[in-house]
Each structure stands twice: as structure tokens, then as C-alpha cells.
């Protein structure tokens, strides 16, 4: 049977506010002793009144606008009623029929194919406390109770686990660019429940016929990494396919948990319907009312978003799609790259080696220099940072010094081996690349007489290999270049040596 997966995601993003959603308690309770960042409001004491956190609302609006959601001019708070030890009040303040925002989308790229995923809604709510289960007891830490959350619900139109994973990664990146959340899945700042069902793909005379019917879904909980989201969905596709092939497809909605030790989903309970929560409007909080001017004011504060930045890097800097994607994954790296390119342009003009206007000089040299900047960042600089366990904020190399280093490489004042030595020393000391080049005697030998003398010596000392080369064994050219580089203490340009050897041996 030909089956297709229908996947939807329900995502909670913990908002990075100073205080909680409805009280003034600190929102940094995860870093504090258990049950110390609490008050009568987040502990659900009778007679207490919540007050909406304006900063959390603004963060929710920012996130919604970045996801192309329409902000509802009126959104209503609701009580979601259920009993569990982590919910002191016996209900959660959330939004239901009239959420903060509706009907948006997020575009992701998987295997160089764009996928536009519809988003049904974004609403605000408070988090529950955190349970710690053991064989003997369940302990509850209420520090997290009341933390502001933005819940994002996608439309059921994700077609594969890989696309679901890419969606979550792009959403995390977006939240970080907006500075509304660290969105760290391992720390619970971004949590995801995945809904999945399968449906047959009927075929007609001209091929598969699209079907819109949705079958009972399974919700997968307890997924704490992007990798496990993909693995859990792949497992569930396999499990449900087997049920369909046996003629017993799932006929009720259910909830399953992801067991990362067994690498499978395990049954938990039948899934609740919205009626089970007995939603009704929150009587202690007024509705959120937005004017067009307020929404425009927040829109004006949005930074350049990751997708727009990536497309600009491809267009403006002729970066490859892959390089642009990696550079944009960390906003600080993207900023460092742009500053380094700008400084490299200034360095190039200052050297006076190229004639013409600023635009003409950059038109002629810009693409190669930009490629050098991205290449050295993504290879050698990343390697040094990873080995040292450092981030871009820890770098001693300023964008200006990095740009000067790139110009030394571009103008072939140092070869690749010497450049790596210079960069390593810059990484440790933050020193000027030109000074390091001179102090450590790493400047490339450009003297034609010295190069020619080394080439002549190698040819005279290796009669047999020269004869073999002339007889057709051209790969020996690398052998000759290696000997010449050793003779010149690694300070020659291999391309110039290759050219000289070809001339002499032709």
C-alpha cells in the first residue's frame, strides 16, 4: 500500500524575559535552587491576581511577525483545566479560540528543495512546574511555573521527518536572531510534540490522486533533540505502516512517548480532545488589544532575518548556498564575516596595488577575496575555535586583522602553509599578521633569481626523475615542487615553482 505521512508540530518556545508571565518572580529559576523563584501567584494561592508581562507579549508579537502570522487585533486569555502535580492552580492560563496570531508560514530548505510550511497559530501561555520522578516519589520544582511560553502550531502538511527537523532548526535560528529565546532544546527552552498519521495515496489513470482526509493522529512526546525528532517520526512511520499493511490502522488518537534508550515510541494514553480541558475565558485578565500602529512599531524593530540574510550573502557576496547557510547559522559569525569583508575591501584599496575607482577595484577582486574570507573562517578559524572550545565572542583576532591576513594571502605574500602558522599565532596572541610574518620570517620568496636557482638545483640533483618526467611521468612535477619548497624553507609559491619547472623541463 502506498502511504504518505502527514506531520504537524506543536512547539513551545520559552521566552527570554526577566520575569515570569503573570508575576514579578525571576525567570532564571533553572539556574537557582529548587522552589526559590516562586510567589503566591505562581504557586496558585487563592485570592491572587495575575498581571500580564508586557515584554513577553512584545516578544510573542515579534516572533509571530517574523513567521508571517497575522496579529489578531483582539486575543483572549483562557483557562485550560487539568489536574497534575506540576500545576498548582489546577489550570493553566493560555489562549484558545482567540490566540495572539494566526495563519503564517516558515520556509525551510531540505536537499536544496524549498518547503513552505504553514503555521496555524501562535499563542502565549505560562509553563507548568518541573517534575522529577523516582521509584519512591515525584518531586516538584515550581521555579519554572509561570515561565512565559509561545506555543506554535503548524498545519498538518509536513511531508517527512527530515523536513520536520529542518523546520525546528530554522525556528530555533529565528528565535535567536530575534533574541526572544535561546531555544536550546537540550535545556528545554524549545520543546516539541510531533503529531503524525499516515494516509493512502490512491492512484488513477494518470498517477497518484491527492486526498485531503486526515486519519487519527499519534502525538509523540518527550523528544529533546532535533536528531530524536527525526528518529521518532521515522520509527512511527514504520510502526503505523505495519498496522496499515495488517489491515488494522490506528482508529483513535493516542499519545506515545519517545524512549531514547530503546529508540522507539511507547504507548502512554489516548489523546485528550480540547473539550477535555474545559476551556473558558480567564476572568482575571483583560483581552489583549492591538492597534495597527502598535503592530507596525514592533515590525519596524525586527532585524534582518536568517533567510533574508542568507539570500543576501549569496547575491551580494557570491557565497555558495552551503557557505551562506553555515555563516548565517550563528549571527555573531555572520557579523564577523561581513566586517572582515568590509575591512578587506579597505585594505585592498589602501595597498594601492590595484588601479581604478573603489567600485572598479572591488568588481575585479571582490569575489575572490570574499571567497577567501568565508573559506578561512569556515575551515581554519572554525578548527582553531573548536579545538580551543571558544566562540566568536572569545576571538582575539579582530575583523580588521583577519582582513589584513586575507589580503596577505590574496596578494601571495605568504603561501598556504605559512598562512596557517600566522593564523594560529594570531589566534593565541591577537597579533598583527604583517608583524608576525616579518618576526617569524614567513614572507613568501618572490625573488625570481632565488626561485630559478632552486629549480635548477633540483633538476641537476635528480637526473633519473627528470628523465622519467620527460618520458611522460608528469605526476613527478609534485615531487620536484616538494623538493624545491624544502630547499626554500617552505616560503615559495608552489604555483610559480610549477610554472618554472614546466618551462625548464619542456
C-alpha positions as CSV (number, residue, x, y, z in Angstrom):
1,X,0.0,0.0,0.0
2,X,1.3,3.4,-1.0
3,X,1.1,5.6,2.2
4,X,2.2,9.2,2.8
5,X,3.0,10.7,6.2
6,X,1.1,13.7,7.5
7,X,3.1,15.5,10.2
8,X,2.3,18.5,12.3
9,X,4.3,20.1,15.1
10,X,3.3,21.7,18.4
11,X,6.3,23.7,19.7
12,X,6.8,25.6,22.9
13,X,9.4,28.3,23.0
14,X,10.5,29.6,26.4
15,X,10.7,33.4,26.2
16,X,13.8,35.1,27.5
17,X,12.1,37.7,29.8
18,X,13.5,38.9,33.1
19,X,10.3,38.0,35.0
20,X,7.6,35.4,34.6
21,X,4.4,35.6,32.5
22,X,2.0,36.8,35.2
23,X,4.1,37.8,38.2
24,X,7.4,39.5,39.1
25,X,9.3,36.4,40.0
26,X,12.7,35.9,38.3
27,X,12.5,33.9,35.0
28,X,16.0,32.4,35.7
29,X,14.8,29.7,38.0
30,X,16.5,27.0,36.1
31,X,19.8,28.3,37.5
32,X,18.6,28.7,41.1
33,X,17.9,26.2,43.9
34,X,14.5,24.4,43.7
35,X,11.4,26.4,44.7
36,X,13.2,29.6,45.4
37,X,11.9,31.8,42.5
38,X,8.3,31.5,43.4
39,X,5.5,33.6,44.9
40,X,1.8,33.1,45.8
41,X,0.8,33.8,42.2
42,X,2.9,31.1,40.5
43,X,2.1,28.7,43.4
44,X,-1.6,29.2,42.8
45,X,-2.7,30.6,46.2
46,X,-6.3,31.5,46.4
47,X,-7.1,35.2,46.0
48,X,-4.0,36.1,44.0
49,X,-4.4,38.0,40.7
50,X,-2.1,37.6,37.7
51,X,-0.7,40.6,35.7
52,X,0.4,40.2,32.1
53,X,4.1,40.6,31.3
54,X,4.3,43.3,28.6
55,X,7.8,42.2,27.5
56,X,6.6,38.6,26.9
57,X,3.7,39.9,24.8
58,X,6.0,42.0,22.7
59,X,8.4,39.0,22.2
60,X,5.4,36.9,21.1
61,X,4.4,39.6,18.6
62,X,7.9,39.8,17.2
63,X,8.1,36.0,16.7
64,X,4.7,36.0,15.1
65,X,5.5,38.8,12.7
66,X,8.8,37.0,11.7
67,X,6.7,33.9,10.9
68,X,4.4,36.0,8.7
69,X,1.5,35.4,11.1
70,X,-1.3,37.9,11.2
71,X,-1.6,39.6,14.6
72,X,-5.2,39.4,15.9
73,X,-6.3,42.8,17.0
74,X,-8.0,41.1,19.9
75,X,-6.7,38.0,21.7
76,X,-8.3,36.4,24.8
77,X,-6.7,34.6,27.7
78,X,-8.3,31.3,28.6
79,X,-8.1,28.7,31.4
80,X,-7.0,25.2,30.4
81,X,-8.2,23.0,33.2
82,X,-6.4,19.7,34.1
83,X,-5.1,18.1,37.2
84,X,-1.4,17.3,37.6
85,X,1.2,17.8,40.4
86,X,3.1,20.4,38.3
87,X,0.0,22.7,38.0
88,X,-0.6,24.2,41.4
89,X,-3.7,26.2,40.4
90,X,-5.4,23.2,38.7
91,X,-5.5,25.2,35.4
92,X,-3.0,26.8,33.0
93,X,-3.5,30.3,31.7
94,X,-3.3,30.0,28.0
95,X,-5.1,31.2,24.8
96,X,-7.6,29.1,22.9
97,X,-10.3,30.4,20.4
98,X,-8.7,33.9,20.0
99,X,-4.9,33.5,20.0
100,X,-2.3,36.1,19.6
101,X,-1.7,35.4,15.9
102,X,-2.9,33.1,13.1
103,X,-2.1,31.8,9.6
104,X,1.6,32.2,8.8
105,X,4.4,30.2,7.3
106,X,8.1,29.4,7.5
107,X,10.2,28.3,4.5
108,X,12.9,25.6,5.0
109,X,15.4,24.1,2.6
110,X,16.0,20.3,2.6
111,X,18.2,18.7,-0.1
112,X,18.3,22.0,-1.9
113,X,14.5,21.9,-2.2
114,X,12.4,24.7,-0.6
115,X,9.5,23.6,1.6
116,X,7.0,26.2,2.8
117,X,5.3,25.0,6.0
118,X,2.0,26.6,7.0
119,X,1.6,27.8,10.6
120,X,-1.9,27.6,12.1
121,X,-1.4,29.8,15.2
122,X,0.9,31.2,17.8
123,X,-0.4,31.8,21.3
124,X,1.0,32.8,24.7
125,X,0.7,30.8,27.9
126,X,2.5,30.0,31.1
127,X,4.7,27.0,31.7
128,X,4.0,24.3,34.3
129,X,6.4,23.3,37.1
130,X,9.0,20.6,36.6
131,X,8.5,17.1,37.9
132,X,11.4,14.8,39.0
133,X,10.3,11.2,39.1
134,X,11.9,8.3,41.0
135,X,10.8,4.9,42.2
136,X,9.8,6.2,45.6
137,X,8.4,9.7,44.9
138,X,7.8,12.5,42.5
139,X,9.4,15.8,43.5
140,X,8.2,19.1,42.0
141,X,10.3,22.3,41.4
142,X,8.0,25.3,40.9
143,X,10.8,27.6,39.7
144,X,9.6,27.0,36.1
145,X,5.9,27.5,36.9
146,X,4.7,30.7,35.2
147,X,7.6,31.0,32.7
148,X,6.4,32.7,29.5
149,X,5.9,30.4,26.6
150,X,5.0,30.9,22.9
151,X,3.3,27.9,21.5
152,X,3.5,27.5,17.7
153,X,1.2,25.0,15.9
154,X,2.0,24.1,12.4
155,X,-0.6,23.0,9.8
156,X,-0.6,19.2,9.2
157,X,1.4,19.5,5.9
158,X,4.9,18.4,6.8
159,X,5.7,15.5,4.5
160,X,8.8,14.0,6.0
161,X,10.8,13.7,9.3
162,X,13.7,15.5,7.6
163,X,11.5,18.5,6.9
164,X,10.2,18.5,10.5
165,X,13.8,18.5,11.7
166,X,14.7,21.4,9.4
167,X,11.7,23.3,10.5
168,X,12.7,23.1,14.1
169,X,16.3,24.1,13.3
170,X,15.1,27.1,11.3
171,X,12.7,28.1,14.1
172,X,15.5,28.0,16.7
173,X,17.7,30.2,14.5
174,X,14.8,32.7,14.1
175,X,14.2,32.9,17.8
176,X,17.9,33.5,18.4
177,X,18.1,36.3,15.8
178,X,15.1,37.9,17.4
179,X,16.7,37.4,20.8
180,X,13.4,36.2,22.3
181,X,14.8,32.8,23.4
182,X,18.0,30.8,23.5
183,X,15.8,28.0,22.0
184,X,18.1,25.3,23.4
185,X,16.3,22.0,23.0
186,X,18.6,20.1,25.4
187,X,17.8,22.7,28.2
188,X,14.0,22.7,27.5
189,X,13.9,26.2,26.0
190,X,12.4,24.7,22.9
191,X,10.1,21.7,23.3
192,X,8.3,19.8,20.6
193,X,5.4,17.4,20.4
194,X,5.1,15.8,17.0
195,X,1.7,14.6,15.5
196,X,1.8,12.0,12.8
197,X,-0.7,10.0,10.8
198,X,-0.5,8.1,7.5
199,X,-3.0,8.1,4.7
200,X,-3.3,6.1,1.5
201,X,-2.3,7.7,-1.8
202,X,-4.9,6.4,-4.3
203,X,-3.9,6.2,-7.9
204,X,-5.9,7.0,-11.0
205,X,-5.1,6.5,-14.7
206,X,-2.8,9.5,-14.6
207,X,-1.0,8.7,-11.4
208,X,-1.5,9.5,-7.7
209,X,-4.6,11.4,-6.8
210,X,-4.4,13.9,-3.9
211,X,-6.5,13.2,-0.8
212,X,-7.4,15.7,1.9
213,X,-8.8,13.3,4.5
214,X,-6.9,13.1,7.8
215,X,-6.8,9.9,9.8
216,X,-6.4,9.5,13.6
217,X,-3.0,11.0,14.7
218,X,-0.5,9.9,17.2
219,X,1.2,12.5,19.3
220,X,4.8,11.8,20.2
221,X,6.1,13.5,23.4
222,X,9.4,13.7,25.3
223,X,11.6,14.5,22.3
224,X,14.6,16.6,23.4
225,X,16.8,16.9,20.3
226,X,16.4,17.6,16.6
227,X,18.0,14.2,15.9
228,X,15.5,12.4,18.0
229,X,12.5,14.2,16.4
230,X,13.6,12.8,13.1
231,X,14.3,9.3,14.5
232,X,10.9,9.2,16.5
233,X,9.0,10.2,13.3
234,X,10.8,7.6,11.2
235,X,10.0,4.9,13.8
236,X,6.4,5.9,13.9
237,X,6.1,5.8,10.1
238,X,7.4,2.3,10.2
239,X,5.1,1.2,13.1
240,X,2.0,2.7,11.5
241,X,2.8,1.3,8.0
242,X,2.9,-2.2,9.5
243,X,-0.5,-1.6,11.1
244,X,-1.9,-0.4,7.8
245,X,-0.5,-3.4,6.0
246,X,-2.1,-5.7,8.5
247,X,-5.4,-4.0,7.9
248,X,-5.6,-2.5,11.4
249,X,-4.6,1.2,11.0
250,X,-4.8,3.4,14.1
251,X,-8.5,4.3,14.7
252,X,-8.2,6.6,17.7
253,X,-6.0,9.5,18.6
254,X,-3.3,8.5,21.0
255,X,-0.2,9.8,22.8
256,X,3.2,8.0,22.8
257,X,6.4,8.8,24.4
258,X,9.9,8.6,22.8
259,X,12.2,6.2,24.6
260,X,15.7,7.3,23.6
261,X,17.3,4.2,25.2
262,X,15.2,1.8,23.2
263,X,15.0,4.1,20.2
264,X,11.2,3.6,19.9
265,X,7.9,5.2,20.8
266,X,5.9,3.7,23.7
267,X,2.2,4.0,24.3
268,X,1.1,6.4,27.1
269,X,-2.6,7.2,26.8
270,X,-5.4,8.2,24.5
271,X,-5.0,11.8,23.4
272,X,-7.3,14.3,25.0
273,X,-9.6,16.5,22.9
274,X,-9.9,20.2,23.6
275,X,-13.3,19.6,25.3
276,X,-11.4,17.6,28.0
277,X,-9.7,20.7,29.1
278,X,-13.0,22.7,29.7
279,X,-11.6,25.9,28.3
280,X,-13.3,29.1,29.3
281,X,-12.2,32.8,29.2
282,X,-9.8,33.8,32.0
283,X,-11.9,36.1,34.3
284,X,-8.9,37.8,35.9
285,X,-7.2,39.1,32.8
286,X,-8.4,41.6,30.2
287,X,-8.1,40.8,26.5
288,X,-5.0,41.9,24.6
289,X,-6.0,44.7,22.1
290,X,-3.6,45.8,19.4
291,X,-3.7,48.8,17.1
292,X,-2.3,48.9,13.6
293,X,0.3,51.5,14.8
294,X,1.4,49.2,17.7
295,X,1.9,46.3,15.3
296,X,3.8,48.5,12.8
297,X,6.1,49.7,15.6
298,X,7.1,46.2,16.5
299,X,7.5,45.3,12.8
300,X,10.0,48.2,12.4
301,X,12.1,46.7,15.2
302,X,12.6,43.3,13.5
303,X,16.2,42.6,12.5
304,X,17.3,41.1,9.2
305,X,16.0,37.6,9.4
306,X,18.1,34.5,8.7
307,X,16.6,33.6,5.4
308,X,16.9,37.1,4.1
309,X,20.5,37.3,5.3
310,X,21.3,34.0,3.6
311,X,19.8,35.1,0.3
312,X,21.7,38.4,0.5
313,X,25.0,36.7,1.2
314,X,24.5,34.6,-1.9
315,X,23.6,37.6,-4.0
316,X,25.9,40.3,-2.6
317,X,29.0,38.2,-1.8
318,X,28.5,35.4,-4.4
319,X,28.7,32.9,-1.5
320,X,27.7,29.3,-2.2
321,X,24.3,28.3,-0.7
322,X,26.1,25.9,1.7
323,X,28.6,28.6,2.9
324,X,25.9,31.1,3.3
325,X,23.8,28.6,5.4
326,X,26.7,27.9,7.7
327,X,27.7,31.6,8.1
328,X,24.1,32.6,8.9
329,X,23.6,29.8,11.5
330,X,25.4,32.0,14.1
331,X,24.5,35.7,13.9
332,X,27.8,36.6,15.5
333,X,29.8,34.7,12.8
334,X,27.7,36.3,10.1
335,X,28.5,39.8,11.5
336,X,32.2,38.9,11.8
337,X,32.2,37.7,8.2
338,X,30.7,41.0,7.0
339,X,33.0,43.2,9.0
340,X,36.0,41.2,7.7
341,X,34.9,41.6,4.1
342,X,34.4,45.3,4.6
343,X,37.8,45.7,6.2
344,X,39.4,43.6,3.4
345,X,38.0,45.9,0.8
346,X,39.5,48.9,2.7
347,X,42.9,47.1,3.0
348,X,42.9,46.3,-0.7
349,X,42.3,49.9,-1.7
350,X,44.9,51.1,0.9
351,X,47.7,48.9,-0.6
352,X,47.5,50.8,-3.9
353,X,48.3,47.6,-5.9
354,X,45.1,48.0,-8.0
355,X,44.1,50.9,-10.2
356,X,40.7,52.4,-10.6
357,X,37.8,53.6,-8.5
358,X,36.7,51.8,-5.3
359,X,33.9,50.1,-7.2
360,X,36.1,49.0,-10.1
361,X,38.7,47.6,-7.7
362,X,36.1,45.6,-5.8
363,X,34.4,44.5,-9.0
364,X,37.7,43.0,-10.2
365,X,38.8,41.5,-6.9
366,X,35.8,41.2,-4.6
367,X,34.5,37.7,-5.4
368,X,37.9,36.1,-4.8
369,X,38.5,38.0,-1.6
370,X,35.1,37.2,-0.3
371,X,35.6,33.5,-1.0
372,X,38.9,33.6,0.8
373,X,37.3,35.3,3.9
374,X,34.5,32.7,4.1
375,X,36.9,29.8,3.3
376,X,39.4,30.7,6.0
377,X,36.6,31.3,8.6
378,X,34.8,28.1,7.9
379,X,37.9,25.9,7.7
380,X,40.9,27.1,9.7
381,X,39.3,29.6,12.0
382,X,36.4,27.2,12.9
383,X,39.0,24.5,13.5
384,X,41.0,26.6,15.9
385,X,37.9,27.7,17.8
386,X,36.6,24.1,18.1
387,X,40.0,22.9,19.4
388,X,40.1,25.7,22.0
389,X,36.4,25.3,22.9
390,X,35.8,29.0,22.1
391,X,33.1,31.0,20.3
392,X,33.4,34.1,18.1
393,X,32.9,36.3,21.2
394,X,36.2,34.9,22.6
395,X,38.2,35.7,19.5
396,X,41.3,37.8,19.9
397,X,41.6,38.2,16.2
398,X,39.7,41.4,15.2
399,X,37.9,41.6,11.9
400,X,40.4,44.2,10.8
401,X,43.4,41.9,11.5
402,X,41.7,39.0,9.9
403,X,41.1,41.1,6.8
404,X,44.7,42.1,6.7
405,X,45.6,38.4,6.9
406,X,43.3,37.6,4.0
407,X,45.0,40.4,1.9
408,X,48.4,38.9,2.6
409,X,47.1,35.5,1.3
410,X,45.3,37.1,-1.7
411,X,48.4,39.0,-2.8
412,X,50.5,35.9,-2.3
413,X,52.8,37.5,0.2
414,X,52.5,34.2,2.2
415,X,51.8,30.7,1.0
416,X,49.1,28.5,2.5
417,X,51.5,26.7,4.9
418,X,52.9,30.0,6.3
419,X,49.4,31.5,6.4
420,X,48.2,28.7,8.7
421,X,51.2,29.3,11.1
422,X,50.4,33.1,11.1
423,X,46.7,32.5,11.8
424,X,47.5,30.1,14.7
425,X,49.7,32.7,16.3
426,X,47.1,35.4,15.7
427,X,44.5,33.2,17.4
428,X,46.7,32.9,20.5
429,X,48.0,36.4,20.7
430,X,45.6,38.6,18.7
431,X,48.7,40.0,17.0
432,X,49.1,41.8,13.7
433,X,49.6,39.4,10.8
434,X,52.2,41.5,9.0
435,X,54.3,41.8,12.2
436,X,54.0,38.0,12.7
437,X,55.0,37.4,9.1
438,X,58.2,39.5,9.5
439,X,59.1,38.4,13.0
440,X,58.8,34.7,12.1
441,X,60.4,35.1,8.6
442,X,57.3,33.7,6.9
443,X,57.1,36.0,3.9
444,X,57.0,34.3,0.6
445,X,60.1,34.2,-1.6
446,X,59.4,36.3,-4.7
447,X,62.9,36.7,-5.9
448,X,62.9,35.2,-9.4
449,X,66.7,34.5,-9.2
450,X,66.3,32.6,-5.9
451,X,63.4,30.5,-7.3
452,X,65.2,29.8,-10.6
453,X,68.4,28.7,-8.7
454,X,66.3,26.3,-6.5
455,X,64.6,24.8,-9.6
456,X,68.0,24.4,-11.4
457,X,69.5,22.6,-8.3
458,X,66.6,20.2,-8.1
459,X,66.8,19.3,-11.8
460,X,70.6,18.8,-11.6
461,X,70.3,16.6,-8.5
462,X,67.5,14.3,-9.8
463,X,68.6,13.1,-13.2
464,X,66.5,9.8,-13.2
465,X,63.3,11.5,-12.1
466,X,63.9,14.2,-14.7
467,X,64.3,11.6,-17.4
468,X,61.1,9.8,-16.2
469,X,59.2,13.1,-16.3
470,X,60.3,13.8,-19.8
471,X,59.3,10.2,-20.7
472,X,55.7,11.0,-19.7
473,X,55.5,10.6,-15.9
474,X,54.1,14.1,-15.4
475,X,52.9,13.5,-11.8
476,X,56.6,13.8,-10.8
477,X,56.1,17.5,-11.0
478,X,54.7,17.4,-7.4
479,X,57.9,15.6,-6.3
480,X,60.0,18.4,-7.8
481,X,57.9,21.1,-6.2
482,X,58.2,19.4,-2.8
483,X,61.9,19.3,-3.0
484,X,62.1,23.0,-4.1
485,X,59.8,24.0,-1.2
486,X,62.1,22.2,1.2
487,X,65.1,24.0,-0.4
488,X,63.4,27.4,0.1
489,X,62.2,26.5,3.7
490,X,58.6,26.4,2.6
491,X,58.4,30.1,1.7
492,X,57.9,29.8,-2.1
493,X,54.8,30.0,-4.2
494,X,54.1,26.4,-5.4
495,X,52.3,27.7,-8.5
496,X,55.3,29.8,-9.5
497,X,57.6,26.8,-8.9
498,X,55.3,24.6,-11.1
499,X,55.5,27.1,-13.9
500,X,59.3,27.3,-13.7
501,X,59.7,23.5,-13.6
502,X,57.4,23.2,-16.7
503,X,59.5,25.8,-18.6
504,X,62.8,24.1,-17.7
505,X,61.6,20.6,-18.4
506,X,59.7,21.3,-21.6
